[in-house]
Amino acid sequence: MIKIINNTCFAFLKHDLTKGKDSSAACSSGGGSYTITNSLYTGHLEYCSDQKWEGNNF
């Protein structure tokens, strides 16, 4: 998984390294804004290849 963070937002990309040979093989991506409060990072997922995760905080 690769995660990129800049001053205002983040993006991630997860790519299947087994080339589909594993039952858990999946590719996904997404991103959104984030906050840092008292050294606690919280990502606000605004868009995701699996849309059921959109709108959640992590």
C-alpha positions in Angstrom: 0.0 0.0 0.0 1.2 3.5 -0.8 -0.2 6.5 1.1 0.6 10.1 0.0 -0.1 13.0 2.4 0.3 16.7 1.6 -0.6 19.8 3.6 -4.4 19.4 3.1 -5.2 15.9 1.9 -4.2 12.3 1.5 -4.5 9.6 -1.1 -3.8 5.8 -1.0 -3.4 3.0 -3.5 -3.4 -0.7 -2.6 -2.3 -3.0 -5.4 -2.4 -6.8 -5.5 1.2 -8.1 -5.6 0.2 -11.7 -6.1 -1.3 -11.0 -9.5 -4.7 -12.5 -8.6 -3.2 -15.8 -7.3 -4.4 -15.2 -3.7 -8.0 -15.3 -2.5 -7.6 -11.9 -0.8 -6.3 -10.3 -4.0 -7.7 -6.8 -4.4 -6.8 -3.3 -5.7 -8.3 -0.3 -4.0 -7.8 3.5 -3.9 -9.2 6.5 -2.2 -8.5 9.8 -0.5 -9.8 12.8 1.3 -8.9 15.4 3.8 -7.4 14.9 7.3 -6.9 16.6 10.6 -4.2 16.4 13.2 -5.2 17.3 16.7 -2.8 16.8 19.7 -0.6 14.6 17.4 -3.6 12.4 16.5 -4.1 11.9 12.7 -7.7 11.4 11.5 -8.3 10.8 7.8 -11.8 11.8 6.5 -12.4 9.4 3.5 -14.2 11.4 0.8 -13.8 9.0 -2.1 -12.9 5.3 -2.4 -13.0 2.6 -5.0 -15.3 0.7 -2.5 -17.9 3.4 -2.0 -19.4 2.0 1.2 -16.3 3.3 3.0 -16.9 6.9 1.9 -17.8 9.4 4.6 -16.0 7.5 7.3 -13.1 8.7 9.6 -10.1 6.7 10.3 
